[in-house]
């Protein structure tokens, strides 16, 4: 699979019910979508935990507002704790993300987390 191709449905093992816009609709909003891309805004308030969800497609993410977070897998094991990072990520800097299996995100900081994720659904 090239990094710009879509993931065939038969190779994505998680149900559509775990898609971020279904399983965590209170935190994810579609800003734009067509057959090739989906642009999703994610907003997580301080103290809020986003329900378990997936991000099926690879893409580019921009962090618009940052706060510390803990990301857990679907079993509750910590995958990432940003408080352990040497420095926070740079705002508005594009970063590549591969598809993300079931996970939850908890905002453990004092500010809002706001991201925009341009998901690549299919090759051009």
N, C-alpha and C positions, 0 to 999 in steps of 0.2 A: 504494500500500500504506500503510495507517495504521501508526503505530508499535506498535500492539498486535495486528496481524494476523499470522497465520503466513505463512511464506514458502512459496508453492506449490512442490512438489517439482520441477516442471519449470524453475523459476527459480533453483534452488540448483545450481550447476554442479559441485560437488565430491561425490565418492562417499561413501556412508554409512561406508565403511571408514576415512574420515578423522575421523569423529565423535570427540570427545574421549574418550568412554567406551570406544571401540574402539581407536583408534590410540595413546592415551596412558592406558590403563586403570590403570597403576600410580600415576598421579597424580590421577585423578578418581574420585570415588565419588558415586553417587546417594544422596541423603538422603531424597528424596520424588519421586514422579512420578505424574501422571495424564494425561488427554488434553489438559489445558490448560497445565500447567506441569511443569518438571523442575527440581529443586533439586540442584545439583552442588557438592560440596566439592572444591577443588583444594589439594593439598599438594605443595610443592616444597622439598626439603631443600637446604642450602647446597652449592654446587658441582654440583648436579644440573641436567641439561638435559632438558626434557620433549620427547618426540618430536613431529614435525610433526602437527598436528591442527586441527580446526575447531570453532567454536561456531556452529551453524546459526541459532539463535534469538536475538532481542534479549532483553534482560532487565536486571535490577537486580543489581549485584554489591556485596558487602560485603567489605572487606579486614579479616581478623581478626588476621593477623600479617604484618609487612612485612619485606622485605629487598630490596636492590637487584637489579634484573633487566635482562636484555637480551632483547628480543623480536625475532625474525627472521622474515622471510617464508619461504615454502617453497623459495626459491632461495638462502637464507642471507644476504640483505641485511638490515642492521639497520633495523628499523622504529621501535624505541624503546630508549633506554638511560636508565634511571631515574637514573643517576648524573649526568646532564646537567640534571635537573629542579632548580628552585630550592629545593624542599622536598619531603619525602616525603608521600604521600597520608595523609589522616586515617583512622585505624582506625575501623571500624564505622559509617562514613558511607556511605549508599547512593549509588551512581552508576549512571547509565544506560549500557548498552553496546549497540551495534548488533551484528548478526551479525559474526563474525570469520572471515575466510578462512584458508586454511592458514598456520600459523605454528608456531614453537617458542619456548619460553621457557627461558632459562638463569638460574638463581639465582647471581648473582655477589657476593652479600653474605655476611655471617657468620651470619645467622639464617634461620629457616624462613619461607616464604611460605605463608599459609593464607587462602583466599578461599571465600566461599559465593556462588554465582551462581544467581539465580532466573530461569530461562529461560522466556519467554512463548511457548508453543507455538501457541496459538490464541486468538482473541478470545473473550471471555466471552459 
